[in-house]
Structure formats: structure tokens, C-alpha cells
């Protein structure tokens, strides 16, 4: 087996071990599993031994992605975060416009493109801002396993007519010889970031703890690599019992098992009728109260709480007296009609309570008159056509009158000077059976008089 095949086998085993741990872990509310992807830079941290100016070595863009697992360590906000990611790394070396004699190197470059699997094991501390948002910091070791890679070299010479030479090497060697790579090298990672619900943003910086490459010279200069970047994570799933544990604390397993042994099945008499309403308890939704079959054995409801049950209430959603079949009862105030009484009419579209331009103009005149005479009182009487139920028309008539009164009150007219009444379609201005005349019935009549 070649060394590269050996590395791939090691990586596969690591991934398999992670999947097994995810399955057998003691899953609870704070444990989560997801995916991670990010980008950043990789560059040389240092080269052990004498070397040329480090500025000739430049960074390369890195990308990574993989699986993550987060295991809670208690209620103090600490957790163990693991990740297995596929990570591209490397660096570039360039020597340009150098000086020298003929046939000496003028320009050259050396590029490493390396592929690793990083195994992260981090200790995190979370600080919760609310139920969904938190920020975190942490640190821990990272093991980088070499999977594959390539080296690309280019060279040109002084006083030489030969074209620039370019060499690409894809079969990388591992070991302790010059130009070889380490199979595995460790780093220390520092992370920080924020989480919102299932989405997280990570900032990470990895410091090498050992070299990863021996320079291709007889002196074997050791190269160390650092990386930094930004990652985005998404939680795919959490513990199955997380929702239940949010509502109630865990109990010891021994206690649960002891209690469960004492539970006996409940025997139900399938022929019993406890409340005597003719519906057997086994089918009765309210076995302790007499009810009807229409409501599954429960009493007839009173949705608006006005003392009239829904079967007898003509307005089951609006409170009203028993004398008016559960519907609101609006009584017209006594208006003293005199020569100073003023009347206005505002019309509405079918099934609507919105004011139009003419309505605003009319109400603006009402405001002007009431400000000019503080003794004036305004009554707004809402009316509807014959379309719709009694309940709907009563509500719509009241809504139309209220809209007009609210508009006038917005100009700082005292509320005690504004009276609102609703008549549904009980006082039509035109024949309710004539469709062409129904627009006259969809109205609010405004009466101004001195009280």
C-alpha cells in the first residue's frame, strides 16, 4: 500500500468514527449536529533555520467544509465542539528580477497546493443574549492529515534563450527527507463567533505546534503553516428530546423505571354514561357535564359570554342582551330638533367602512362647525343595505359610524360631544329590494344640534 493510500484509509476511518460517536452519544437538548464551510488565508508562520527574506513567501486562499458536532458539558455554557473538515492550504514563493551572471536564475516561483482533513476538538464557552442568540469563544487542538496535493515550479535564467521551464509534481512524498511532508501535524486553534437560532458565524486562527514540510535542500529547513478565516455553520438537527426537556427537567433513569413499574392500565366501562346525557363516556368529550351529540357530549357553548348560547344567539360573536336574541341593541338618543339642527350624509361602498374624498370633506365641515360652537353635539348613525347577516350588518353599521366619529375626534373634539349609534338595515333610506338603490342605504347620517 502506498503512503497516499494509507492517508486516505486513515481519513475514512476518522470519518467513520465520528459518525459512530454521533449515533451512540447521549443526545439531549443542547447537543447539535450540522455542516460548516468557510474561507480564509494560509501562510508560512516561520522557517526554522537561516533563509531568505520571509516576505518572498506569500499566502494562498484557503477553503474548507465538513461536518460538526457540539456536545453540552452542563448548564454553565461549556460544550465540546468537534469537526471534520476538508481543507485546502499552501503558500507561494516568488523570486523576480534577481541580479546575476548568465545562466543564473532570474525569475522563479514555487507554489504548494495541499489538501488536508482537519480534525478539530475545541472547548467552547457560550454567553446567551436571549433564547435564540449567543456569542462564544474557545480553543483546542487540531490535527491536520495530508490527503493529496501538488507542487508547481517555474524558472527562467539570465542570458539564456531557453523558454521558462515549468514543472508540476502531484505525487508528494512523506517522511524526514528534504522536500518531504509530515503525514500529520498539530495546531492550536482559537475561535470566536455568534449564533442565531441554527446559523452560526465563526472567526478562527490556527497556530502551528510543529512543522509540516522540510525544505527541498540538504539542510532540511522546517516550514510551519498558520491559517485564519471565517466560517458559516448550519445546525441540521438537535436532540430528539430537546423540546420536552425545555418544559420539564430530566429525572434520574432509576426513578423513572421505578415509577413505571407501578403504573397499571386504566379500565374504562364502555357502557357508562356518567352525566346521563345519553352519550356514553367512551364517546363523550365532556363526561362530567350534560351536553348534546352536536357538540360531542359537551354543553352548547356561549362564545361571546352574553348568557345566550350559540344555538339561540343570532350574533354569537358579539355580546348582546337576551331580549335582542344576543345581538347588540343600539338605541337612538333623543334629539331635540330645532331650526339650528344640521344634517349631513356620508355614503360607503358595499361591505366597506373606509371614508372617501366626499366623506372627508363632509366631516371637515362638521369639525369646523363644532370648533366654532362648543355647545354643538354630533350624532353619527350607521346604516347598511340588505346584504349580509344580522350580525355582520350590525357590526358594519357600528364600524362606519365609529370611523366618522374617530376622524372628528382626531381634531381634538371632546369625545363626550360625539354620539355613535348603529341601525343595521332597520331604517333604510331606499327600498331594500331595489338593487339599484342600495347605495342610499350604505350611509352614516350626521346630526349636529345644541345639547
C-alpha positions as CSV (number, residue, x, y, z in Angstrom):
1,X,0.0,0.0,0.0
2,X,1.3,3.4,-1.0
3,X,1.7,6.2,1.6
4,X,-1.0,8.3,-0.1
5,X,-3.5,5.3,0.0
6,X,-2.6,4.9,3.7
7,X,-3.5,8.5,4.4
8,X,-6.9,8.1,2.6
9,X,-7.6,5.0,4.7
10,X,-6.8,6.9,7.9
11,X,-9.2,9.7,6.9
12,X,-12.0,7.3,6.1
13,X,-11.6,5.6,9.5
14,X,-11.7,9.0,11.2
15,X,-15.0,9.9,9.4
16,X,-16.5,6.6,10.3
17,X,-15.5,7.0,14.0
18,X,-17.2,10.5,14.0
19,X,-20.4,9.0,12.6
20,X,-20.4,6.3,15.2
21,X,-19.9,8.8,18.0
22,X,-22.8,10.9,16.7
23,X,-25.1,7.8,16.8
24,X,-24.2,6.5,20.3
25,X,-23.8,9.9,22.0
26,X,-26.2,10.7,24.9
27,X,-28.3,13.1,23.0
28,X,-30.1,15.9,24.9
29,X,-31.4,19.4,24.4
30,X,-28.1,21.2,23.9
31,X,-26.4,18.7,21.6
32,X,-26.4,19.6,17.9
33,X,-25.0,18.3,14.6
34,X,-24.5,20.3,11.4
35,X,-22.3,21.4,8.5
36,X,-19.6,24.1,8.2
37,X,-18.0,25.9,5.3
38,X,-15.6,28.8,5.1
39,X,-12.7,30.6,3.5
40,X,-9.5,32.4,4.6
41,X,-5.7,32.5,4.1
42,X,-2.9,30.1,4.8
43,X,0.7,31.3,5.0
44,X,4.1,30.3,6.5
45,X,4.4,31.0,10.1
46,X,8.2,30.5,10.2
47,X,11.0,28.6,8.6
48,X,13.4,27.1,11.1
49,X,17.0,27.9,10.2
50,X,18.6,30.6,8.0
51,X,16.6,31.6,5.0
52,X,15.9,34.4,2.6
53,X,13.6,37.3,3.3
54,X,10.3,35.8,4.6
55,X,8.4,38.5,2.6
56,X,9.2,36.4,-0.5
57,X,6.7,33.8,0.8
58,X,3.1,34.9,0.3
59,X,-0.2,33.4,1.4
60,X,-2.8,31.5,-0.6
61,X,-6.6,31.5,-0.3
62,X,-7.9,28.5,1.6
63,X,-11.3,26.9,1.5
64,X,-12.8,24.3,3.8
65,X,-16.0,22.4,4.6
66,X,-17.3,19.5,6.6
67,X,-19.3,18.1,9.5
68,X,-19.6,19.4,13.0
69,X,-20.9,18.2,16.3
70,X,-21.4,20.1,19.6
71,X,-21.9,18.3,22.9
72,X,-23.0,20.1,26.0
73,X,-20.9,19.7,29.1
74,X,-23.5,21.1,31.6
75,X,-25.6,24.1,32.4
76,X,-22.6,26.6,32.7
77,X,-22.5,27.2,28.9
78,X,-19.4,24.9,28.2
79,X,-19.5,22.5,25.3
80,X,-17.2,20.2,23.4
81,X,-17.1,21.1,19.7
82,X,-15.8,18.6,17.2
83,X,-15.4,19.0,13.4
84,X,-14.0,17.0,10.5
85,X,-13.3,19.3,7.5
86,X,-11.7,19.1,4.1
87,X,-9.2,21.9,4.0
88,X,-7.0,23.3,1.1
89,X,-3.8,25.0,2.2
90,X,-0.4,26.1,0.9
91,X,1.9,29.0,0.1
92,X,3.7,30.7,-2.8
93,X,7.4,31.7,-3.2
94,X,8.5,34.2,-5.8
95,X,11.9,35.4,-6.8
96,X,11.7,38.1,-9.5
97,X,14.2,40.3,-11.3
98,X,17.2,39.0,-9.4
99,X,20.7,40.0,-10.4
100,X,23.4,37.6,-11.5
101,X,25.6,36.3,-14.2
102,X,24.5,34.4,-17.4
103,X,22.7,31.1,-16.8
104,X,21.8,32.0,-13.2
105,X,18.2,32.2,-12.0
106,X,16.4,35.4,-12.9
107,X,12.8,34.7,-12.0
108,X,11.4,31.7,-10.2
109,X,8.3,30.6,-8.3
110,X,7.2,27.7,-6.1
111,X,3.5,27.0,-5.3
112,X,2.2,24.5,-2.9
113,X,-1.5,23.4,-3.2
114,X,-2.2,20.9,-0.4
115,X,-5.4,19.1,0.7
116,X,-5.9,18.1,4.3
117,X,-8.6,16.7,6.5
118,X,-8.6,18.7,9.8
119,X,-9.9,17.1,13.0
120,X,-10.9,19.8,15.5
121,X,-11.5,19.2,19.2
122,X,-12.4,22.6,20.8
123,X,-13.7,23.6,24.2
124,X,-16.3,26.4,23.8
125,X,-17.9,28.8,26.3
126,X,-21.2,30.4,25.3
127,X,-22.8,33.6,26.5
128,X,-26.5,33.8,25.8
129,X,-28.1,37.1,24.9
130,X,-31.6,35.7,24.6
131,X,-33.3,32.3,23.8
132,X,-32.0,32.3,20.2
133,X,-28.9,34.5,20.2
134,X,-25.5,33.9,21.8
135,X,-21.8,34.5,21.3
136,X,-18.9,32.1,22.0
137,X,-15.2,31.8,22.4
138,X,-13.0,28.7,22.6
139,X,-9.7,27.0,21.9
140,X,-8.4,23.5,21.3
141,X,-6.1,21.2,19.3
142,X,-6.4,20.5,15.5
143,X,-4.8,17.5,13.8
144,X,-4.2,18.0,10.0
145,X,-4.0,14.8,7.9
146,X,-2.5,15.1,4.5
147,X,-4.7,13.7,1.7
148,X,-3.3,14.9,-1.5
149,X,-1.6,17.9,-3.2
150,X,0.7,19.2,-5.8
151,X,3.8,21.4,-6.3
152,X,4.3,23.7,-9.2
153,X,7.7,25.3,-10.0
154,X,8.7,27.8,-12.7
155,X,12.2,29.1,-13.6
156,X,13.9,31.5,-16.1
157,X,17.6,32.4,-16.5
158,X,19.9,35.3,-17.4
159,X,21.4,35.3,-20.8
160,X,19.7,32.1,-21.8
161,X,17.4,31.8,-24.8
162,X,15.6,28.8,-23.4
163,X,11.9,29.3,-22.5
164,X,10.7,29.4,-18.9
165,X,10.6,25.9,-17.5
166,X,7.5,24.8,-15.6
167,X,7.3,21.6,-13.5
168,X,4.2,20.1,-11.7
169,X,4.6,17.4,-9.2
170,X,1.4,15.6,-8.0
171,X,2.9,12.6,-6.1
172,X,4.0,14.1,-2.8
173,X,6.4,12.1,-0.6
174,X,6.1,11.9,3.2
175,X,8.9,11.3,5.6
176,X,12.0,13.0,7.1
177,X,13.9,13.6,3.8
178,X,14.4,17.0,2.1
179,X,11.3,18.0,0.2
180,X,9.0,15.6,2.1
181,X,5.8,16.3,4.1
182,X,4.7,15.1,7.5
183,X,1.7,12.8,7.5
184,X,0.0,14.5,10.4
185,X,0.9,17.8,12.1
186,X,-0.8,19.5,15.0
187,X,-2.1,23.1,15.5
188,X,-3.7,25.1,18.3
189,X,-7.0,26.8,17.2
190,X,-8.6,29.9,18.7
191,X,-12.2,30.6,17.7
192,X,-15.0,33.1,18.4
193,X,-18.3,34.0,16.9
194,X,-22.0,34.4,17.2
195,X,-25.0,32.1,16.9
196,X,-28.6,33.0,15.9
197,X,-31.0,30.0,16.1
198,X,-29.5,27.4,13.7
199,X,-27.0,29.7,12.0
200,X,-23.5,30.5,13.3
201,X,-20.6,32.7,12.2
202,X,-17.1,31.6,13.3
203,X,-13.8,33.5,13.2
204,X,-10.8,31.2,13.6
205,X,-7.0,31.5,13.9
206,X,-4.7,28.4,13.9
207,X,-1.2,28.5,15.2
208,X,1.1,25.5,14.2
209,X,2.6,23.4,17.0
210,X,5.0,21.6,14.7
211,X,6.4,21.7,11.1
212,X,4.6,20.2,8.2
213,X,7.2,20.3,5.4
214,X,11.0,20.0,5.1
215,X,12.6,22.4,2.5
216,X,14.0,20.8,-0.6
217,X,17.6,21.4,0.4
218,X,20.2,19.4,2.1
219,X,19.8,21.5,5.3
220,X,16.1,20.4,5.6
221,X,14.7,23.7,6.8
222,X,11.4,23.1,8.6
223,X,8.3,25.0,7.4
224,X,5.4,25.8,9.7
225,X,2.0,27.0,8.5
226,X,-0.7,29.2,10.1
227,X,-4.3,29.7,8.9
228,X,-7.1,32.2,9.6
229,X,-10.5,32.8,8.2
230,X,-14.3,33.0,8.6
231,X,-16.8,30.1,8.6
232,X,-20.6,29.8,8.4
233,X,-22.3,26.9,10.1
234,X,-25.8,25.5,10.0
235,X,-27.3,23.1,12.5
236,X,-29.1,20.2,10.7
237,X,-30.6,18.5,13.7
238,X,-30.7,18.5,17.5
239,X,-31.5,16.1,20.2
240,X,-34.9,14.3,19.9
241,X,-35.9,15.2,23.5
242,X,-34.9,18.9,23.3
243,X,-38.5,20.3,23.1
244,X,-39.7,18.2,26.1
245,X,-36.6,19.0,28.2
246,X,-37.3,22.7,27.7
247,X,-40.6,22.2,29.5
248,X,-39.6,19.8,32.3
249,X,-36.2,18.8,33.9
250,X,-34.7,15.4,33.5
251,X,-35.3,12.8,36.2
252,X,-32.9,10.0,37.1
253,X,-33.4,6.9,35.0
254,X,-33.7,4.7,38.1
255,X,-36.6,6.9,39.4
256,X,-38.5,6.7,36.1
257,X,-38.1,3.0,35.9
258,X,-39.3,2.6,39.5
259,X,-42.4,4.7,38.8
260,X,-43.2,3.0,35.5
261,X,-43.4,-0.5,37.3
262,X,-46.3,0.8,39.5
263,X,-48.4,2.1,36.6
264,X,-51.4,-0.1,35.9
265,X,-53.7,0.2,32.8
266,X,-56.9,2.2,33.4
267,X,-60.1,0.2,33.0
268,X,-62.9,2.1,31.2
269,X,-66.5,0.9,31.4
270,X,-67.6,1.2,27.7
271,X,-71.3,1.2,28.7
272,X,-71.1,4.0,31.4
273,X,-72.8,7.4,31.0
274,X,-71.7,9.4,34.0
275,X,-73.6,12.7,33.2
276,X,-76.8,10.9,31.9
277,X,-76.9,12.9,28.6
278,X,-77.4,9.8,26.5
279,X,-73.8,9.8,25.2
280,X,-71.5,7.0,26.5
281,X,-68.4,8.2,28.4
282,X,-66.2,6.4,25.8
283,X,-67.5,8.8,23.1
284,X,-68.3,11.8,25.4
285,X,-65.8,14.8,25.2
286,X,-67.3,16.2,28.5
287,X,-68.3,13.1,30.5
288,X,-68.9,15.1,33.7
289,X,-71.4,17.6,32.1
290,X,-74.6,17.1,30.2
291,X,-74.4,18.0,26.6
292,X,-75.6,17.3,23.1
293,X,-74.5,15.0,20.3
294,X,-73.8,18.1,18.1
295,X,-71.0,19.2,20.4
296,X,-69.6,15.7,21.2
297,X,-71.4,15.4,24.6
298,X,-70.4,18.9,25.8
299,X,-72.9,21.7,26.7
300,X,-73.9,24.2,23.9
301,X,-71.1,26.9,24.0
302,X,-71.6,30.7,24.6
303,X,-68.8,32.1,22.5
304,X,-69.4,35.8,23.4
305,X,-70.3,35.1,27.1
306,X,-73.6,37.1,27.0
307,X,-75.8,34.4,28.5
308,X,-77.3,33.3,25.2
309,X,-75.9,30.0,23.9
310,X,-74.7,29.9,20.3
311,X,-77.6,27.9,19.1
312,X,-80.0,30.7,20.1
313,X,-77.7,33.6,19.6
314,X,-78.2,35.5,16.4
315,X,-74.9,37.3,17.0
316,X,-72.7,34.5,18.6
317,X,-69.5,36.5,18.4
318,X,-70.9,39.9,19.6
319,X,-72.2,40.4,23.1
320,X,-75.9,41.4,23.3
321,X,-78.9,41.2,25.7
322,X,-81.3,38.2,25.8
323,X,-84.2,40.5,24.8
324,X,-82.4,41.2,21.4
325,X,-81.5,37.5,20.8
326,X,-77.9,38.0,21.8
327,X,-77.2,40.9,19.4
328,X,-76.1,44.4,20.3
329,X,-79.0,46.8,20.9
330,X,-78.4,50.4,19.8
331,X,-80.9,53.0,20.9
332,X,-81.2,56.3,19.2
333,X,-80.6,59.2,21.5
334,X,-83.3,61.8,22.0
335,X,-82.5,64.6,19.6
336,X,-84.1,68.0,20.1
337,X,-84.9,69.1,16.6
338,X,-84.8,72.9,16.1
339,X,-84.1,75.3,13.3
340,X,-80.4,75.1,14.3
341,X,-80.2,71.3,13.7
342,X,-77.9,70.4,10.8
343,X,-77.9,67.1,8.9
344,X,-75.2,65.5,6.7
345,X,-75.0,62.2,4.9
346,X,-71.8,60.2,4.1
347,X,-72.0,57.2,1.7
348,X,-69.9,54.0,1.7
349,X,-69.1,51.2,-0.7
350,X,-70.7,47.8,-0.3
351,X,-69.3,45.8,2.7
352,X,-66.7,48.5,3.4
353,X,-66.2,51.1,6.1
354,X,-63.5,53.3,4.5
355,X,-64.0,57.0,4.1
356,X,-63.8,58.5,0.6
357,X,-62.9,62.1,-0.5
358,X,-66.5,63.3,-0.2
359,X,-66.7,61.8,3.3
360,X,-63.5,63.6,4.4
361,X,-64.8,66.9,3.0
362,X,-68.2,66.5,4.9
363,X,-66.5,65.6,8.2
364,X,-64.1,68.5,7.8
365,X,-67.2,70.8,7.7
366,X,-68.5,69.1,10.8
367,X,-65.2,69.8,12.6
368,X,-65.3,73.5,11.6
369,X,-68.8,73.9,12.9
370,X,-68.1,72.2,16.2
371,X,-65.0,74.2,16.8
372,X,-66.9,77.4,16.1
373,X,-69.7,76.4,18.6
374,X,-68.6,74.5,21.7
375,X,-72.2,73.7,22.5
376,X,-72.8,71.6,19.4
377,X,-73.1,67.8,19.8
378,X,-72.7,65.4,16.8
379,X,-74.6,62.1,16.5
380,X,-73.3,59.5,13.9
381,X,-75.9,56.9,12.9
382,X,-74.6,53.9,10.9
383,X,-76.8,52.1,8.3
384,X,-76.3,49.2,5.9
385,X,-78.1,47.6,2.9
386,X,-79.8,44.2,3.0
387,X,-76.7,42.2,2.1
388,X,-75.2,40.0,4.8
389,X,-76.3,38.5,8.1
390,X,-77.9,40.4,11.0
391,X,-74.6,40.1,13.0
392,X,-72.4,41.3,10.1
393,X,-74.7,44.3,9.3
394,X,-74.8,45.3,13.0
395,X,-71.1,45.3,13.2
396,X,-70.6,47.1,9.9
397,X,-73.1,49.8,10.8
398,X,-71.3,50.4,14.1
399,X,-67.9,50.4,12.3
400,X,-69.0,53.0,9.8
401,X,-70.3,55.4,12.5
402,X,-67.2,54.9,14.6
403,X,-64.9,55.7,11.7
404,X,-66.6,59.0,11.2
405,X,-66.6,59.8,15.0
406,X,-62.9,58.9,15.3
407,X,-61.9,61.2,12.4
408,X,-63.7,64.1,14.0
409,X,-62.2,63.3,17.5
410,X,-58.7,63.4,15.9
411,X,-59.1,67.2,15.6
412,X,-59.3,67.4,19.4
413,X,-63.1,67.5,19.6
414,X,-64.1,66.1,23.0
415,X,-65.4,62.6,23.0
416,X,-68.4,63.5,25.2
417,X,-69.7,65.6,22.3
418,X,-69.7,62.7,19.9
419,X,-72.5,60.0,19.9
420,X,-72.3,56.8,18.0
421,X,-75.4,54.7,17.0
422,X,-76.0,51.8,14.6
423,X,-79.2,50.6,13.0
424,X,-78.1,47.9,10.6
425,X,-80.7,47.8,7.8
426,X,-83.7,48.6,10.1
427,X,-84.1,52.2,8.9
428,X,-83.5,52.1,5.1
429,X,-83.4,55.3,3.1
430,X,-84.4,53.4,-0.1
431,X,-86.3,50.2,-1.0
432,X,-84.2,47.3,0.3
433,X,-85.5,45.1,-2.6
434,X,-84.3,47.5,-5.3
435,X,-80.6,46.7,-6.1
436,X,-80.1,49.9,-8.0
437,X,-80.9,52.0,-4.9
438,X,-78.9,50.1,-2.3
439,X,-76.2,52.8,-2.3
440,X,-78.5,55.1,-0.4
441,X,-78.8,52.7,2.4
442,X,-75.0,52.3,2.9
443,X,-74.6,55.5,4.8
444,X,-73.8,57.4,8.0
445,X,-76.2,60.2,9.0
446,X,-74.6,63.1,10.9
447,X,-76.8,65.3,13.0
448,X,-75.5,68.5,14.7
449,X,-77.5,70.1,17.4
450,X,-77.1,72.1,20.6
451,X,-77.5,70.0,23.7
